[in-house]
């Protein structure tokens, strides 16, 4: 906890063994959540990365890159396990690619302040929707 508290209260990133442990814990947590919930692990990734590394936009961009590889691994296991077929996902791919490009371009332009606000609203909306189901 000391390394995480230091990272959130100063410009120092956790380093050495403590930094490695925090980053490994973050990666494991993100991987488990991504495997269970799909890209929902990205919400946790942004939070962890923001605490560990500080910068909001870097945290979002890094979370997306992490999620890409975790999603590919999870997808492979789901497809080879017979849980889903590629034809199930195919209708969503064109819109998803267009949305991903638009989001990446928007990330460059949006201020950190608004990025945090929009992300918070999205998390609240998702939580409320899940609770009411």
Residue pairs with C-beta under 8 A, 6 or more apart in sequence:
2 18
3 14
3 18
3 19
3 21
3 22
4 14
4 22
4 51
4 52
6 12
6 14
7 13
7 14
7 22
7 51
7 52
7 53
7 54
8 51
11 54
13 19
13 52
13 53
13 54
14 22
14 23
14 52
19 52
22 52
23 52
26 45
26 48
26 49
26 52
27 66
29 41
29 44
29 48
30 41
30 42
30 44
30 45
30 48
30 63
30 66
30 67
30 70
31 41
31 70
32 41
33 40
33 41
33 44
34 40
34 41
34 42
34 67
34 70
34 71
34 74
35 41
35 70
35 74
35 77
38 71
38 74
39 67
39 71
41 67
41 70
42 63
42 64
42 66
42 67
43 123
43 126
45 59
45 62
45 63
45 66
45 67
46 59
46 60
46 63
46 119
49 58
49 59
49 62
49 63
50 56
50 59
53 59
53 62
56 112
56 115
56 116
57 107
57 112
57 115
60 107
60 115
60 119
61 104
61 107
64 100
64 104
75 89
78 84
79 85
79 86
107 115
110 118
